[in-house]
Amino acid sequence: MKQGLSLRVSQHLALTPQLQQSIRLLQLSTLELGQEIQQMLDDNPFLDIHADDPVGEEFGPAQSDAPPPREESDIDFGGEAPLNGHEPPRATQTEAASEPAADAPDYGDDTAPSWDGDGSTETVADDGEWGGDAPAKKNNLGDDSEVDATDLARGNESLQSWLHRQALSLRLSEEDRAALRFLIESLNDDGYLEETPEAMAAGLAPHDLEQQEELVHKFTMAMHLLQSLEPTGVGARSLAECLTLQLRVLQQAAPDDAVIPLAMRMCRQPIDLLARRDVKRLAALCGDSEAQVKLAIAMITRLEPKPGRRFIDVERNIIVPDVLVTKIGRTAQARFRVQLNPDVVPRLRVHDVYAGALKAHKGEGHQALQQRLQEARWFIKNIQQRFDTILRVSTAIVERQKNFFSHGELAMRPLVLREIADELGLHESTISRVTTAKYMSTPFGTFELKYFFGSALGTETGGNASSTAVRALIKQLVAAESTKKPLSDSQISEMLKEQGIECARRTVAKYREALRIAPANLRKAL
């Protein structure tokens, strides 16, 4: 075996701690980012946040290699200047804060993560048809309290709290009251009991059969009391039982209505027959005419399948947009301003007092504290880099989808991640991270950035149509159809072909299901 020396040149990407942090921050949502910032504020004493105008080291010293930030980007849809010919817009509110490299200590320990990078953080890697016509029963709070459950829900009172208030007026023993309270706290968000009294009793007394029987009796009595409270249908163990409870209330109000007993018999049949509106099968099983079955189905669809839905706190579903797009001007030369939402951009800075004290006093633990200071500066820089990238990607999206911002989703054009990546000089995976769980406020509503990307469908003219625009067109066709003769998937496919869009029946079915539109047989009016 002959020994020798050889020279080999190779390239590899080293994921430094700051690069790993930059990638991780980029893919976080606004809520997750807030939690990450709060965690860093608790762990790092050199990091500070405030609501006043930034001072001190917040935007970094003069040695920073980043250009001055720009707060917003205006896109002129009337001009011909391409986006590539301009400097990409920078994010607002935060900027890297760093000291000269001479102040950085030499750790000499290869095992400790180093935050003394070169400054580069580039990442190279339906319930719609259900109503609420079932009348609400009088509550048990007394004659002086005429409070509607919907009004309580608007006040953000929970379902459990509303039921506990009603239970206060019931004359119960301590054991019965405890059983009722246990059932109320066992309800899910829809107002259903997911466990039977037997299962709950077995969980409380797994080895005592006599106590289990007593608990089953208590829970059964408490369940009947719970089902007598408002909203009607609460405490049911299945959809059929929930609908039956509401039908019983209707029967008390209109005992002579012959449709209500038929609707109750239909609820005792397999629920999938009711979901499919199988009129012939239901008529045969219930022994009534198809005309009466249709009236009963119409009555059932007006009931509330989820009694607890009105109490769900809708504020937790509110989406705070990361980017704001506003229209400037009303003419054909209108421009759209793209800017970051100032409510989601944190104002971070390095704590001046602690940083100054660290410079003046060098003693035991100085190197460890210096590393935490550098870590805080890199965190600020990575936050700034995150919002800078979001703004650049959003600006490119608005430029590409300018027809959408002028005319709506029917004017959406095909767009893939690679187009934006090539335009901004970023990797496709970076664009994917940026567009996930990030939202843009537009004149037509708030959308996730991924919404603006869609595959292309061929047209007769040789061009392409966006799948998003095709879905919007399908929704429009279904909204304009006759309820007596709804459009089938094949008919919708033919209508799209008449407009020059090649869309197969199976593709129409896939888009219809994505839009949560029921099949033609379920959309047909009875």
Secondary structure, DSSP 8 states (H G I E B T S, - for coil): ----------------HHHHHHHHHHT--HHHHHHHHHHHHHH-TTEEE-SS---TTTT--TT--S----SEEEEETTS---GGGS-----SS-------GGGS-----TTS------S--------TT----S-----SS-TT----HHHHHHTT--HHHHHHHHHTTS---HHHHHHHHHHHHTB-TTSBB-S-HHHHHHHH-TT-HHHHHHHHHHHHHHHHHHHTSSSTTTTBSSHHHHHHHHHHHHHHH-TT-SHHHHHHHHHTS-HHHHHHT-HHHHHHHHTS-HHHHHHHHHHHTTS-S-TTGGGS-GGGG----SEEEEEE-SSTT-EEEEEE-TTTS--EEE-HHHHHHHHH---TTHHHHHHHHHHHHHHHHHHHHHHHHHHHHHHHHHHHTHHHHHH-GGG---B-HHHHHHHHT--HHHHHHHHSS-EEEETTEEEEGGGG-B-EEEBTTS-EEEHHHHHHHHHHHHHTS-SSS---HHHHHHHHHHTTB---HHHHHHHHHHTT---HHHHS--
